[in-house]
């Protein structure tokens, strides 16, 4: 089951979960759908699969250069997306791009911590701020009531590692302290946004994709990207105003904070 949103923007769409999300969205065509697949370097070898999808689906998949840590790049990407969207607005923004560095408090340096904050917190914050007018435009033009991903929503990809409740049982197995702290910050940002923009009708939800066998998750992951994204899209389709500010996994189950 693919997402019902018409106009979708995905960051980090050149590999892993992002690329799989583009693929599965294409499996169920929606009239006039536009998928903005964003990545840091569309000309890099790692973006070849994404470029091939764009060639097969002209007018549907739009590959956009977007470095979420660069304010100028974020602004330029918004201009490009706006020129294609017209007045229909953006229905769904998926902040998927992220970085993960392994390390404990003693082995993690300031650079690793800063990189994690820049990508995992500041990136989604800047992208959301820049594209918020297009999300609000989608609310106004939708003709629908209530909150949903087919109207206007921001989905921030989080992780069980951001859960403070799970630290005692999981930290020794997978410390990744910079990733944990930055993703916990993303959780707080999402909840703040869910309150601040509630009156605008924009839904904000956190989703944990599971432990996935990707470049980031590693080969020992419990599920593959296809299963994870299939679940994520089903959950997105089911979201309503009841899930504004919620933290759920790819099966729709509530995650501990």
N, C-alpha and C positions, 0 to 999 in steps of 0.2 A: 504494500500500500504506500503510495507516494504522497508527499505533502500536497495540501490543497491550495496553498498560497500561490498567487499568480506571479508576482514580481518578487524575486528572492535574491539576496546578496549574501555570499558566503566568503569569509576570509580564510586564508590558508587552504585554498581549494585546489592546489596543484598536486596534493598527495594525501595518503591516509584517509581519514574520515571525511575531509573536505571534498576530495575527488570522488569518493564513493557516494557522497550526498548528491553531487551533481549528476552522477550516473543514474541513481535511483529516481531522482526527480524527473529525469528524461524518460523513464519507463512508462509514465502515465501522463501523456501530453495534455496540457490545458491550453485552450485557445488564448492566443496573444501572450502566453507566458514569456517572461524574460528572466534568465538566470545570470546574475553577475558573479562570475567566478574570479575571485581576487587572489593574487599572490604577489610576493615580493619581486620576483623576476620572471615574467612570462616567457622570456627567451631562453631561460636556462634549461638544461637537459631534463631536470626534474619536473618541468612543466610540459614536457612533450605529450604525455597522455591527455592532459587538459586541452592542449592546442588541437589535438586530433578530434576530440569531442566537439570543439567549437566549429571545426571544418565540416563535421557531419551534421551539425545542427545550426546552420547559419541563421541569424536573426533571433535565435533562442538563447544560445550560450554566448555571452559576451565576456571575454577575458580582459580583466582590468588589472593594471599594475597598481598594487597597494602595499606599501610598507607601513604597517600599523604603528611603527615606532617613529615615523617621520611625519610631522604635522603638515608639511608641504605636500607630501605624497597623498595623505588622507584628503586634503582639500582638493587636489587635482582629480583624484578618483571620484569624488562627489560630483564634480563638474561633468566628468565623462558619463557617469550614471544618469545624471539629470538630463543630459541631452538626448538620452535614449528613452527615459521614462515618460517624458512629457508631463502631463497633468494627472496621470493615473496614480502616482505615488508608489512607495515601496511597502509591500505587505510584510515581508519577513527579512530580518537581519540576523544572521547567525555568526556570532563572534567565536570562530573556531580556532583561529591562529594562536599558537602558544609555543612556549619553549620549556624544556625540562632538563635540569642539570641535577645529576646525582651528587649527594654530599651531605655531611652532617654539619652541625654548627662549627666544629673545629676545622673541617676541610673546605668549607665554603667561603670564598673570598667576596670582597665588596663588588667586584665586577659581575660575578655570577648572580648575586642578589639584585644588583641594579638591572641587569639584562632581563631577569625574571619579572621585575616590577614594570619595566618599560613595555614588555610584550604582553604580559598576562593581566596587567591592570590598566596602565596608561593607554595601551593600544585599544582595548574595547571601549574605554571611556572616550577617547578622541573620536573613534569611528562612530560611536553612538551619537555623540554631540553633533557631528557633521551631517549625519543622515537622519537625524530626528525630524527636520522639517518635511522630509519626503515620507516618513512614517505617518506624521500628522496629516499630510495631504491624502494619504491612503485612507485614513479614518474618515475624513470629510467626504471623500468621493465614493466610499464603499457602499453606501446605502444600507449598511447593516448596523445592528445594535450589539452590545456586549463586546467582550474581548475575545480575540482568537488570532491564530496565525494566518488566517485567510483575510483578516482585516488589517491589523498592524501589530507586530510583535518583535521583540528582541530576545533571542535565545542565546544565552551565554553558556558555552561549554565548560563545565566545571569538572570536579573529580572527587572521588571518595577521600583522596588524600587531603582535601581542603577541610574535611570534617574534623573538628576538634575532638569529638566523641570517640573517633576511631584511632587516635594517636597512640594510646597506650598499647594497643594490640598490634599495630601495624608499623610503628616507627622503626623498630630494630630491623624489620624485614625490608623496608623501603623508606629510608630517611628523606632524601630529596627535599631538604629544608627550604630552599629558595622557592621551589615549585609549590610546596604546601602553603607557605606564608602568602605568596602572591595570589594563589587561587582562593585562599580564604579572604583575601582583600577583594577579589572579584565577586565573591559571594556577597560581601557587605555592599559593594557598589551596586549590585543588582537589586538588593532589597531597598536601598535608598532610592534608586530609580523607579522601582515599582510604586513607591509612595509619591514621589515627586511628579510623575507623569500619569498617575491614575486618572486624573480629570481629563487628560488629553485622549484617553481611550487606548493607550499603547500598553500592551501586555509585556511584562518582563518575567522570564522564568529561567532557572538554572537547570541544566541537564547533565547528568553523569553518564558517559557513554559506555561504562564498563571497562574492564581491563582488556584492551583490544590489541590484537597482534598487528601492530603498525611499526614504523620506524621509531616512534616515540614510545609505544607500549612494550616493544620487544617481542621476541619470538615465543616467549612463555605465556603470552596473554591467554585469557580464558576463552575469548570469542574472537571471531574475525570481523573485519570492517563491515562486511555485508550484513551480518546479523546485527551488529551494533547500530548501524545507520537505519536499517529496516525498523528496528525498535524505536529509535529516536524520532523518525518521521511519523510513526503511528502515534507516539505520545504527543508530538506537536499538533497533529490533527485533532487530538482530544482535548487540548487545553482550552480553558474558559477563564473568566474573571476569577473563579475560585482558585486558580493556580497562579495568580499574580503574586510574584515574590516567592514562589515555591521552589524547592530543591528536590528534584526527582531523578530517578535513574532511567535507563533506556527501556525499562519495562513499565514505567509509570509509578513505581513504588517510591514513597517518600524517603529521602536520605536524611540521616542524622546530622545535626549541625555541629 
